């Protein structure tokens, strides 16, 4: 895993944790909004990894 991919993947994990926190603290709409970031960030991390692999 490259460094760039790792940081973006970690941001996705943080977004997932924040989403769970918001959900269980009673803010369901905010939790859903933040939860939608997770797959987007993970797809971005995979795209960055593919681009860095091709560039090498």
C-alpha positions in Angstrom: 0.0 0.0 0.0 1.4 3.3 -1.0 1.6 6.3 1.3 -1.1 8.3 -0.5 -3.5 5.4 -0.6 -2.9 4.7 3.1 -3.8 8.3 4.1 -7.0 8.3 2.0 -8.0 4.9 3.3 -7.4 6.1 6.9 -9.7 9.1 6.2 -12.4 6.7 5.1 -12.0 4.8 8.4 -12.2 8.0 10.3 -15.4 8.9 8.4 -16.8 5.5 9.2 -16.1 6.0 12.9 -17.6 9.5 12.9 -20.7 8.2 11.1 -21.2 5.5 13.8 -20.7 8.1 16.5 -23.2 10.4 15.0 -25.7 7.6 14.5 -25.6 6.4 18.0 -25.6 9.9 19.4 -29.0 10.5 17.8 -28.0 12.5 14.7 -29.1 10.0 12.0 -29.2 12.5 9.1 -25.7 13.7 9.7 -24.5 10.1 10.1 -25.9 9.1 6.8 -24.3 12.1 5.1 -20.9 11.4 6.6 -21.4 7.6 5.9 -21.7 8.3 2.2 -18.1 9.7 2.2 -16.7 6.2 3.1 -17.1 4.4 -0.2 -16.1 7.5 -2.1 -12.9 7.9 -0.2 -12.1 4.2 -0.6 -12.7 4.3 -4.3 -10.5 7.4 -4.5 -7.7 5.5 -2.6 -7.9 2.6 -5.1 -7.8 5.1 -8.0 -4.7 6.8 -6.6 -3.1 3.4 -6.1 -3.8 2.5 -9.8 -2.4 5.8 -11.0 0.7 5.5 -8.9 1.2 1.9 -10.1 1.0 2.9 -13.8 3.3 5.9 -13.2 6.1 3.6 -12.0 
